[in-house]
């Protein structure tokens, strides 16, 4: 896989990555994008719905060749790989394809403005001399699943999202195919299944870390049920515990009431000269 992505000149020096910039001081995305990234990362670790090992991260450089800039997905998921223990080593702090031995299965782009080149190059990017949009690049390097989520409807031209909030493409055997319907996914509750990953993606309306209902992209199971965050799982467990406590309390009250009735009946029988133990 690695040799398909880097040329012979790269292979000669692939252990020398001193010339690569893997971190910079650029600010994070807007608040909505930052929250959305965490909502796609944390549940996969806290819910453990995937067989270990796997790697999911936000805003980490994906170096698919030794020479040249990386691509930086908002979120990427890679199965059957594990981070190295020592993050002090430069080769362990980014996703180098030649170190992990494979490409990630899923790359997700969350649209925050019209300048992100998710589906086509913006005018600003063209002026800077860029020649390829992210969708075409992901297709070129054969990322199995490419996802574009446009929650704020920033790229809605006819050649882009065209009214959709979510579009997903698969790329197998060199063929790029859209998995979402022609109109894309536009409604909460609609989902798309990523067969080779064993997870789906769905639009979800709800509260995440604040008491404001917003539109989010969530991982889901095959039935469309969202994969819960750690906080959601804790809340569900607390609700179950409260239900169980209430059930036990109701049973205790019913038992006490039955015992009280039995005692009253026994007293009435004794008042009538009848031994309740002989009845």
The 8 nearest C-alpha neighbors of each residue, nearest first, counted from 0:
[[1, 3, 2, 101, 4, 100, 102, 97],
 [2, 0, 4, 3, 97, 5, 96, 100],
 [1, 3, 4, 5, 0, 6, 10, 7],
 [4, 2, 0, 1, 5, 6, 140, 64],
 [3, 5, 1, 2, 64, 63, 0, 6],
 [6, 4, 64, 2, 9, 3, 1, 65],
 [5, 7, 9, 8, 10, 4, 2, 3],
 [6, 8, 10, 9, 11, 5, 2, 12],
 [9, 7, 11, 10, 6, 12, 5, 13],
 [8, 10, 6, 7, 11, 12, 13, 65],
 [11, 9, 13, 7, 12, 8, 6, 5],
 [10, 12, 9, 8, 13, 7, 14, 6],
 [13, 11, 10, 14, 9, 15, 8, 16],
 [12, 14, 10, 15, 9, 11, 65, 16],
 [15, 13, 12, 16, 11, 10, 90, 17],
 [14, 16, 13, 12, 17, 18, 65, 19],
 [17, 15, 18, 19, 14, 13, 65, 90],
 [16, 18, 19, 15, 20, 89, 14, 90],
 [17, 19, 16, 20, 15, 66, 65, 21],
 [20, 18, 16, 17, 21, 66, 68, 65],
 [19, 21, 22, 18, 23, 17, 68, 16],
 [20, 22, 19, 60, 93, 23, 92, 89],
 [23, 21, 20, 24, 60, 59, 93, 25],
 [22, 24, 25, 21, 20, 26, 60, 27],
 [25, 23, 26, 22, 27, 21, 20, 28],
 [24, 26, 23, 27, 22, 28, 58, 21],
 [27, 25, 24, 28, 23, 29, 33, 58],
 [28, 26, 25, 29, 33, 30, 58, 32],
 [27, 29, 33, 32, 30, 26, 111, 31],
 [28, 30, 32, 31, 33, 27, 111, 34],
 [29, 31, 33, 32, 34, 28, 27, 35],
 [30, 32, 34, 33, 29, 35, 28, 111],
 [33, 31, 35, 29, 34, 30, 28, 36],
 [32, 34, 30, 36, 35, 31, 28, 29],
 [35, 33, 37, 31, 36, 32, 30, 38],
 [36, 34, 32, 38, 33, 37, 31, 39],
 [35, 37, 33, 39, 38, 34, 57, 32],
 [38, 36, 40, 34, 39, 35, 41, 33],
 [37, 39, 35, 36, 40, 41, 34, 42],
 [38, 40, 36, 37, 41, 217, 35, 42],
 [39, 41, 37, 38, 42, 43, 55, 56],
 [40, 42, 44, 43, 37, 38, 45, 39],
 [43, 41, 228, 45, 44, 46, 227, 40],
 [44, 42, 41, 46, 47, 45, 40, 48],
 [43, 45, 47, 42, 41, 46, 40, 48],
 [46, 44, 42, 229, 47, 43, 41, 228],
 [45, 47, 42, 48, 43, 44, 227, 229],
 [48, 46, 44, 49, 45, 43, 50, 42],
 [47, 49, 46, 43, 50, 226, 44, 45],
 [50, 48, 47, 51, 43, 53, 197, 52],
 [49, 51, 52, 48, 47, 53, 79, 78],
 [52, 50, 53, 49, 79, 78, 47, 80],
 [51, 53, 79, 80, 81, 50, 78, 54],
 [52, 54, 78, 80, 79, 51, 77, 81],
 [55, 53, 77, 76, 81, 80, 78, 56],
 [54, 56, 76, 75, 40, 77, 53, 74],
 [57, 55, 74, 75, 40, 59, 54, 58],
 [56, 58, 74, 73, 59, 36, 75, 72],
 [59, 57, 73, 71, 72, 74, 60, 56],
 [60, 58, 57, 71, 93, 61, 56, 94],
 [59, 61, 71, 93, 69, 70, 94, 62],
 [60, 62, 94, 70, 69, 71, 63, 95],
 [63, 61, 69, 95, 64, 94, 60, 96],
 [62, 64, 96, 61, 4, 95, 69, 65],
 [65, 63, 5, 62, 66, 4, 67, 9],
 [64, 66, 9, 13, 67, 5, 62, 63],
 [67, 65, 64, 9, 68, 19, 5, 18],
 [68, 66, 65, 69, 64, 19, 62, 63],
 [67, 69, 70, 66, 62, 19, 20, 64],
 [70, 68, 62, 61, 60, 71, 67, 63],
 [69, 71, 61, 60, 72, 68, 62, 63],
 [70, 72, 60, 61, 58, 59, 69, 73],
 [73, 71, 74, 106, 108, 58, 107, 75],
 [72, 74, 58, 108, 57, 107, 109, 71],
 [75, 73, 57, 107, 72, 56, 106, 36],
 [76, 74, 106, 105, 55, 56, 107, 72],
 [75, 77, 55, 105, 103, 54, 104, 106],
 [76, 78, 103, 54, 104, 53, 55, 80],
 [79, 77, 53, 80, 54, 76, 52, 104],
 [80, 78, 52, 53, 77, 51, 81, 54],
 [81, 79, 53, 78, 52, 54, 99, 77],
 [80, 82, 52, 53, 54, 83, 79, 99],
 [83, 81, 84, 80, 91, 54, 99, 92],
 [82, 84, 85, 91, 81, 86, 92, 90],
 [83, 85, 86, 82, 91, 87, 81, 88],
 [84, 86, 87, 83, 88, 91, 82, 92],
 [87, 85, 88, 91, 92, 84, 83, 89],
 [86, 88, 85, 89, 91, 92, 90, 84],
 [89, 87, 86, 91, 90, 85, 92, 83],
 [90, 88, 91, 92, 87, 86, 93, 21],
 [89, 91, 88, 92, 93, 95, 16, 98],
 [92, 90, 89, 86, 88, 93, 83, 85],
 [91, 93, 89, 86, 90, 88, 94, 21],
 [94, 92, 60, 91, 95, 59, 21, 90],
 [93, 95, 61, 60, 62, 96, 59, 92],
 [96, 94, 62, 98, 97, 93, 61, 99],
 [95, 97, 99, 98, 63, 101, 100, 102],
 [96, 98, 100, 95, 1, 99, 101, 63],
 [99, 97, 95, 96, 100, 90, 94, 91],
 [100, 98, 96, 101, 97, 95, 80, 94],
 [99, 101, 97, 98, 96, 1, 102, 0],
 [102, 100, 96, 99, 0, 103, 1, 97],
 [101, 103, 96, 104, 142, 77, 100, 63],
 [104, 102, 77, 76, 105, 75, 101, 142],
 [103, 105, 77, 143, 76, 144, 142, 102],
 [106, 104, 144, 76, 75, 103, 145, 143],
 [105, 107, 75, 145, 72, 74, 146, 144],
 [108, 106, 146, 74, 73, 72, 147, 145],
 [107, 109, 147, 73, 72, 146, 110, 148],
 [110, 108, 148, 147, 149, 73, 111, 107],
 [109, 111, 149, 112, 148, 108, 153, 115],
 [110, 112, 109, 32, 153, 151, 113, 29],
 [113, 111, 153, 114, 110, 115, 154, 151],
 [112, 114, 153, 154, 115, 121, 111, 116],
 [115, 113, 121, 112, 116, 123, 124, 120],
 [114, 116, 117, 113, 112, 110, 121, 111],
 [117, 115, 120, 119, 132, 118, 114, 121],
 [116, 118, 133, 115, 134, 119, 132, 108],
 [119, 117, 134, 116, 132, 159, 133, 120],
 [120, 118, 132, 116, 117, 121, 159, 133],
 [119, 121, 116, 132, 124, 125, 122, 131],
 [122, 120, 124, 123, 114, 116, 125, 119],
 [121, 123, 125, 124, 126, 120, 114, 127],
 [122, 124, 126, 121, 125, 127, 114, 120],
 [125, 123, 127, 121, 126, 122, 129, 120],
 [124, 126, 128, 122, 127, 129, 123, 121],
 [125, 127, 123, 124, 128, 122, 129, 121],
 [128, 126, 124, 125, 129, 123, 122, 130],
 [129, 127, 125, 126, 130, 124, 123, 131],
 [130, 128, 125, 124, 127, 131, 126, 120],
 [129, 131, 128, 125, 132, 120, 124, 127],
 [130, 132, 129, 135, 136, 133, 120, 119],
 [133, 131, 119, 116, 120, 135, 134, 118],
 [132, 134, 136, 117, 135, 116, 137, 118],
 [135, 133, 137, 118, 136, 132, 117, 138],
 [134, 136, 138, 133, 132, 137, 139, 131],
 [137, 135, 139, 133, 138, 134, 140, 132],
 [136, 138, 134, 140, 139, 142, 135, 133],
 [139, 137, 141, 135, 136, 140, 134, 142],
 [138, 140, 136, 141, 137, 135, 142, 173],
 [139, 141, 137, 138, 142, 136, 4, 63],
 [142, 140, 138, 139, 143, 137, 170, 173],
 [141, 143, 137, 144, 140, 104, 138, 170],
 [144, 142, 170, 104, 169, 141, 171, 105],
 [145, 143, 169, 105, 168, 142, 104, 170],
 [144, 146, 106, 168, 167, 105, 107, 169],
 [147, 145, 167, 107, 166, 108, 106, 168],
 [146, 148, 108, 166, 165, 107, 109, 167],
 [149, 147, 165, 109, 164, 150, 110, 108],
 [148, 150, 110, 164, 152, 151, 109, 165],
 [151, 149, 152, 164, 148, 214, 110, 215],
 [150, 152, 153, 149, 111, 110, 112, 164],
 [153, 151, 149, 150, 154, 155, 164, 162],
 [152, 154, 112, 113, 151, 155, 149, 110],
 [155, 153, 152, 113, 156, 160, 159, 149],
 [154, 156, 161, 160, 162, 159, 152, 153],
 [157, 155, 159, 161, 158, 154, 160, 162],
 [156, 158, 161, 159, 155, 160, 162, 154],
 [159, 157, 156, 161, 160, 119, 155, 118],
 [158, 160, 156, 157, 161, 155, 118, 154],
 [159, 161, 155, 163, 162, 154, 156, 158],
 [162, 160, 157, 155, 156, 159, 163, 158],
 [161, 163, 160, 155, 164, 182, 185, 183],
 [162, 164, 183, 185, 160, 184, 165, 161],
 [165, 163, 149, 185, 148, 184, 150, 162],
 [166, 164, 148, 184, 163, 147, 183, 149],
 [165, 167, 183, 147, 179, 146, 184, 148],
 [168, 166, 146, 178, 179, 145, 177, 147],
 [167, 169, 177, 145, 178, 176, 144, 175],
 [170, 168, 144, 176, 143, 175, 177, 145],
 [169, 171, 175, 143, 174, 141, 173, 144],
 [170, 172, 173, 174, 143, 169, 175, 141],
 [173, 171, 174, 170, 141, 175, 143, 169],
 [172, 174, 171, 170, 175, 141, 138, 139],
 [173, 175, 170, 171, 172, 176, 169, 138],
 [174, 176, 170, 169, 168, 173, 138, 171],
 [177, 175, 169, 168, 178, 174, 170, 171],
 [176, 178, 168, 179, 167, 169, 175, 166],
 [179, 177, 168, 167, 176, 169, 180, 191],
 [178, 180, 183, 177, 167, 166, 191, 184],
 [179, 181, 183, 182, 178, 184, 177, 166],
 [182, 180, 183, 179, 177, 184, 178, 163],
 [181, 183, 180, 163, 184, 162, 161, 185],
 [184, 182, 163, 180, 179, 181, 166, 165],
 [185, 183, 165, 163, 164, 186, 189, 166],
 [184, 186, 163, 164, 183, 165, 187, 162],
 [187, 185, 189, 184, 188, 202, 164, 203],
 [186, 188, 202, 203, 189, 204, 185, 201],
 [189, 187, 202, 201, 203, 186, 190, 223],
 [190, 188, 187, 201, 186, 202, 184, 191],
 [191, 189, 201, 200, 188, 223, 199, 192],
 [190, 192, 199, 200, 179, 201, 193, 178],
 [191, 193, 199, 194, 198, 200, 190, 221],
 [194, 192, 199, 196, 198, 195, 197, 191],
 [193, 195, 197, 196, 192, 198, 199, 221],
 [194, 196, 193, 197, 104, 198, 143, 192],
 [197, 195, 194, 198, 193, 104, 78, 199],
 [198, 196, 194, 195, 193, 199, 192, 220],
 [199, 197, 196, 220, 193, 219, 192, 218],
 [200, 198, 192, 219, 193, 191, 218, 220],
 [199, 201, 218, 191, 190, 219, 217, 192],
 [202, 200, 190, 217, 189, 216, 188, 203],
 [201, 203, 187, 216, 188, 215, 189, 217],
 [204, 202, 215, 187, 214, 216, 188, 201],
 [203, 205, 214, 213, 215, 212, 187, 202],
 [204, 206, 212, 213, 203, 207, 214, 215],
 [205, 207, 212, 211, 210, 209, 213, 208],
 [206, 208, 209, 205, 210, 211, 212, 213],
 [207, 209, 206, 210, 211, 34, 230, 38],
 [210, 208, 207, 211, 206, 212, 205, 213],
 [211, 209, 206, 212, 208, 207, 205, 213],
 [212, 210, 206, 209, 213, 205, 207, 208],
 [211, 213, 205, 206, 204, 210, 214, 207],
 [214, 212, 204, 205, 211, 215, 206, 207],
 [213, 215, 204, 203, 205, 150, 202, 212],
 [216, 214, 203, 202, 204, 217, 213, 35],
 [215, 217, 202, 201, 203, 200, 218, 214],
 [218, 216, 201, 200, 225, 215, 219, 39],
 [217, 219, 200, 199, 226, 225, 201, 198],
 [220, 218, 225, 199, 226, 224, 223, 200],
 [219, 221, 223, 224, 222, 198, 199, 225],
 [220, 222, 223, 199, 219, 192, 198, 224],
 [221, 223, 220, 224, 219, 225, 199, 190],
 [222, 224, 219, 220, 221, 225, 190, 201],
 [223, 225, 219, 220, 222, 226, 221, 218],
 [226, 224, 219, 218, 227, 217, 223, 220],
 [225, 227, 219, 218, 42, 224, 228, 220],
 [228, 226, 231, 42, 232, 225, 229, 46],
 [227, 229, 42, 231, 230, 232, 41, 45],
 [228, 230, 232, 45, 231, 233, 42, 227],
 [229, 231, 233, 228, 232, 234, 227, 235],
 [232, 230, 234, 228, 233, 229, 227, 235],
 [231, 233, 235, 229, 234, 230, 227, 236],
 [234, 232, 236, 230, 231, 235, 237, 229],
 [233, 235, 237, 231, 236, 232, 238, 230],
 [236, 234, 238, 232, 237, 233, 231, 239],
 [235, 237, 239, 233, 238, 234, 240, 232],
 [236, 238, 234, 240, 235, 239, 241, 233],
 [239, 237, 235, 241, 236, 240, 242, 234],
 [240, 238, 236, 242, 241, 237, 243, 235],
 [239, 241, 237, 243, 238, 242, 244, 236],
 [242, 240, 244, 238, 243, 239, 245, 237],
 [243, 241, 239, 245, 244, 240, 246, 238],
 [242, 244, 246, 240, 241, 245, 239, 247],
 [245, 243, 241, 247, 246, 242, 240, 248],
 [244, 246, 248, 242, 243, 247, 241, 249],
 [247, 245, 243, 249, 248, 244, 242, 250],
 [248, 246, 250, 244, 245, 249, 251, 243],
 [247, 249, 245, 251, 246, 250, 244, 252],
 [250, 248, 252, 246, 251, 247, 245, 253],
 [249, 251, 253, 247, 248, 252, 254, 246],
 [250, 252, 248, 254, 249, 253, 255, 247],
 [253, 251, 255, 249, 254, 250, 256, 248],
 [252, 254, 256, 250, 251, 255, 257, 249],
 [253, 255, 251, 257, 252, 256, 250, 258],
 [256, 254, 258, 252, 257, 253, 251, 259],
 [255, 257, 259, 253, 258, 254, 252, 260],
 [258, 256, 254, 260, 255, 259, 253, 261],
 [257, 259, 255, 261, 256, 260, 254, 262],
 [260, 258, 256, 262, 261, 257, 255, 263],
 [261, 259, 263, 257, 262, 258, 264, 256],
 [262, 260, 258, 264, 259, 263, 265, 257],
 [261, 263, 265, 259, 260, 264, 258, 266],
 [264, 262, 266, 260, 265, 261, 259, 267],
 [263, 265, 267, 261, 266, 262, 260, 268],
 [264, 266, 262, 268, 263, 267, 275, 261],
 [267, 265, 263, 269, 264, 268, 270, 262],
 [268, 266, 270, 264, 269, 265, 263, 271],
 [267, 269, 273, 271, 265, 270, 266, 275],
 [268, 270, 272, 273, 266, 271, 267, 274],
 [269, 271, 267, 268, 272, 266, 273, 265],
 [272, 270, 268, 269, 273, 267, 266, 274],
 [273, 271, 269, 270, 268, 274, 267, 275],
 [274, 272, 269, 268, 271, 275, 270, 278],
 [273, 275, 276, 277, 269, 268, 272, 278],
 [276, 274, 278, 277, 265, 273, 268, 269],
 [277, 275, 274, 278, 265, 273, 268, 269],
 [278, 276, 275, 274, 273, 268, 265, 269],
 [277, 275, 276, 274, 273, 268, 265, 269]]
